[in-house]
């Protein structure tokens, strides 16, 4: 069967009784067009089975209307939530999404080369570690870039992250006020700015009560690694009476290991605090005390910054958003100490 030629915008314009440019504006996000004209164009397009040629429009406008979302893992529930929210936001703006999941051990520079070759309009980078050289390459290529939940000391890069230091400070201080003395920290990826700032705050929170960390182990934001490090902590002669994990993902691994392998009661024997406040933290079987990152606000600010860079240019901005302690059942409360 011979394939029917694609319906053109000229045919839609003729049926709707409007100009061809009006048809183009109707299918261009944020373009100015009256509601009456829009309705006529959409009615004609539906009747004829018209679909706009986004490739041709991209060539004309020199814009692919694509955003690259880059992250190193989807295991931590914080990031699937962030991807879902960012996807909705960008789609509302008329952008397509390219998702790149690049584990820390993979060829990140090679992936960045492919992203830049894809001629994306902008990059939103979640949880990936960005080197100075790669950042400069993006800036030199004129590709807007915003980091979410990471911070770097590099000019020209937009950054949105929560107040990791004060979140860590609260966790250390809260555990100390709860009467704990052997308080361990399960860190994320060693080079991660978020884990580092949470640890710095944690150390200062303990110091305010005359304490130092009992032990520091690296869980690398990985569930199985956090389990292994929990076993390691409790194989020592002196064991922790509290653990602060740099993410809820690791904190849940700690809880599982304490309760089901080591026979520990939480919080009677060991208190546990996480960071993020992902949905799983509120499940009754965990009821995790944690530090909430304002993920809705982080995504709103990050996507707005990226859209502003794409449409208006100009310098990149950095935003730090406040965190909120969430008291549940896995950490002994100071008034019960």
N, C-alpha and C positions, 0 to 999 in steps of 0.2 A: 504494500500500500504506500502510495506517495505521501510523504510528510507535508503537512500544511505549512506554508511559510509563517514565520513568527509575526504576530500582530505588531505594527509599528505605532509609535506615539502620534504620528500624523493621522492615522486612522482613528485613534481615540479622540484626538482633538476635533476631527470632522464630526464624529458622532455626538460629542458633548457640546459642540458649538462654541469651542474656546480656541485660543491660540495654542500652538505646539509648546511654547515656552511655559504656558500655564500647566500643561501636563507634566513638564519637567519639574516645575516648582512643587507640584502636588506630591511627587515621589522623592523630593529632596528634603531631608530632615532640617527643621528650623527655617525653611524658606517661607517667605511671606505670600499668603494666598487666602482669599476669603473663604469662609465656610461654605457658602453657596456654590462657589466654583469648585471647591474640593469635592463636594457631594456629586456634582455633575460628572466630574472626571472619574471618580471612583466607580460610579454607576456604569459609565460607558466602558471602563476598563474591565469590570466584572462581566459585562455582557459579551465583550469581544474576547475575553481570556487573555488580556494583556499583562505581561510581566516586564518591568523595567530592566534594561540592560545595564547592570551595575558595573560590568567590566568596561564598557564603552564610557560610562560616566566617569569612572576612575581615571581613564586615560585623558579625558578632557580636563578634569579638575586637578590632575596630577596628585591624586589622593586615592589610596586603596581602601580607605575607610575600614582599616583593620587595626586592631590592638593586639599586641602580643602579651599574654599573661605567662609569666615565668615563675616556676617554683621548684623546689628540690624534692618535695614529697607530698603525698596526699594522705599519709597515715594519720597525722595529727588532725583531729576534727576541726581545729581552728581554720585550716586552710581550705578544705572543701566548702565551709561556710563562707569564707572570704571570696572564693571563686564564684560561688552561686550569686552572692550579692553584687559583685563587680560585673558579672555577666549581664544581669538584669539592667544595671545602670548603663552600661555601654550600649546594649541593644536598644534601650530607650532613646539613646542619642543617634541611633542608626549606624552603629559600628559592628563589624564582624569580629570574631575573636579567634585567635590562634593560641592554643594552649601548649606550653612546653614544660614537661616535667623532667628536670635534670638533676639526678642525684649528685651529691657533693663529689663523689668519686668519678663522675663522668667527665667528658670533654666539654666543659662549660664554655671555654673560648670558642671552640668549633661551633657550638650551638648558637652563640651570640653572632657569629659570622653569618650563619644561615638566617637568623632573625633579621639582621640588617639587610641582607640580600633580598628578603621578602618585601622590602619597601613598606614596612608597617608605618602607620602614622604616629604610633607611640608605644611605649613599653611600660607595663605595670609589673614590677618584680616583687614577688612574695617569697620570703624565707630563703632566697638564694644569696650566696656570698659573692659580692661584686668587688673585683680588684680595681685598683686605681687606673690601670692601663685600659681595662675594658670600659670603665666609666668615661674616660677621656675619649675613647673611640666613639662612644655613643654621642657625646657632646660635640665632637668634631664632625660627626656625620649629620648633625642637626636633628637627631631623633629624640623627642621629648621622653624623659625617663623619670618615673616615680618609684621609690622604694617603699614598700609597706612592711611595717614591723621590723625594720632594720634602720640603722643610721650609719653614715659614712662621712668622713671628713674630706669631702670632694665637692668643689664648686660646680654649679650647673646641674645638680641632681636634686629633684624634689624628694622629700622624705616625710613619711607620716608614721609615727610610732607612739606607743603609750609610755607613760612615766614609769619605766621599768625600775629605776632606782628606788623610788618611793614605795613601789609595790614590794620590792625585796626588803626594804627597811621595815615596812609594816610586818611582814612575815617573821623576820628575825626578832623584832621587838615583841610581837604577840606571843611567840613561842617561849621567849624568855620570861615574860610576865605570867605565862601559864605554869611556871615552876620547873621548866625543862633546863637541863644543864649540858647534856651531850647532844647537841643539835647538828645534824649533818645536812649537807647540800648536795643534791643530785643535779649537776650542771648539764646544759645543753651542749651544742657543738662549741668546741673551745674557742674558735675564732668569731663566734656569733656575738654581735654587739648587744643583742637583747639578753642573752645569758650572762654576759659579762656585767652589764649594768644591774641586773637582778642580784647577782652575787655581791657586787660592791655595796648595794643597799643593804643586803642581808648581813654582811660583815659589820656595817656601821650600826644597824639595828641591834645586833648582839652586843657590840661594844658599848652602846648606851646603857647596857645592864651589866657591864663588867665581864662579858663573855667573849670567847672566840669560837669559830666553827670547830666542832668535834672532828669532822672529816669532810673532805670534798672528793666526790667521784664524778666521772663523766658518763652520763647516760646518752649523750648525743641526740636528744629528742627522739630516741628510738625505744619502742616498748620492750623488746627482748633485752636490749642492753641495760635498760633501767632495772629489769628483773635480776640480771646477773650482778649488777652493782649492789642491789639490795642484799643479795645472798652474801656478797663479799663483806659488806658492812657488818653483818650479823655473824660472820665467821671469826671476828676479832674477839679478843678477851674482854674489852670494854665496848659495849654496843650502844648505838644511839637510843635516846628516849624521845627523839623527834626528828622528822625529816622534812625539809623544804625542797620540793622538786621544781625545776625551772619551767615545767609545763604540766598541764592536767594529764596529757597523754602519758607522761612518765609517772606522775603521781598515782594514776590508776594502776600502773604496773607495780608500783611499790606496794599499794594496798593489796593487790591480788597475792603478791608474794608473802607479805607479812601474815595475812589471814589464812591462806590456804596451803602454804608450804612451811612457814615457820611457827605457826600456831600462836601468833601474837594478837592481842586484843587492841583494837584501835577505837578510841584514843587512850584507853586505860594503861596499856603498856607502851605504846608508841603513838605520838601525834603525827599527822601528815597534812601538809599544806601544798596546794598546787598553784598554777598560774594560767589564766586564760578565761575560765568559766565557760567551757564548752558544754553543750547540752548533756553529755553523759555525766558530768559532775553532779548534776541535780538528780540523777536517778536514785531512787531509795536505797538500792544495794550499795551505792558509793557514798552519797550525801557528802561530797568532798568540800571541805573548807578551802577556799581559793581566793585568788585576786582576779577580778573581772577586768578584761580589756574591753573597751567600748567598740566592738567590731563594727556595728552599724555606722557609728560616727567615723571610724577610721576609713571605711570604704567610701563613705560619702565625701570626705575631705580628699582622699587620695585620687578618686576619679575626677573630682572637680578640679584639682590642681593639674591633672594630666590634660583634661579638656581645655583648660585655660592656656596651658603651654602650646597645645596643638593649634588653637584658634587665634590666640593673641600673641604668642611668643613671649619674650621677656624672661626674666630670671626665675629660677626655680625657688620654691619655698620649703621650709621645714616646719612641721607642726608636731608638738608634743601634746598628747591628750591624757587627761587624768584617769587613774585606775580606781576601782572600788573594792574594798575587802568584802567577801561574801562568807558569812559565818554559817557553817553547817555542823556536821557531827564528827569530823575526823581529827579535830584539834581540841585539846583540853582548854577550856576557857579560863582566863585569869582569875575570875571570881570563884573558881572551884579548886584552884591550886592550894 
